[in-house]
Amino acid sequence: MSDEFKMDLTQLGSFGRVLKKSVSDLESTRKALSSVSAEQIGTARLDEACETFQERWKYGTSELKELIEAVDEGVEKTALSYKEMEQNLSKALKKMEETAATNAGER
């Protein structure tokens, strides 16, 4: 049964770090783009299109940031749950082993 389901906590931790970095990268990119004004680009039509894009980009990155943070939080909780489960299982197996050894010694 254990061969059918495996959880690599190291990989889960790496995934969480990648998610956090992606949030940071999105914020950095948005901030860098926000310093460029549409008036610096060219024609009025192009300026308007760039301004619209900038507004959508800001909204989109904000939404993505929230979603990524929610996923990251879930990943962290999942990793913690698996770690706790492994610790509890280890304790239970040790206790079973100790009980079995004690019972075997009483015979």
MORA-V217246 format. One record per helix or strand of 3 or more residues. SS is the DSSP state (2 for helix, 1 for strand). FROM is the first residue (numbers start at 0). LEN is the number of residues. If there is no record, write none. Layout:
BEGIN
SS;FROM;LEN  SS;FROM;LEN
END
This chain:
BEGIN
2;8;26  2;37;3  2;43;63
END
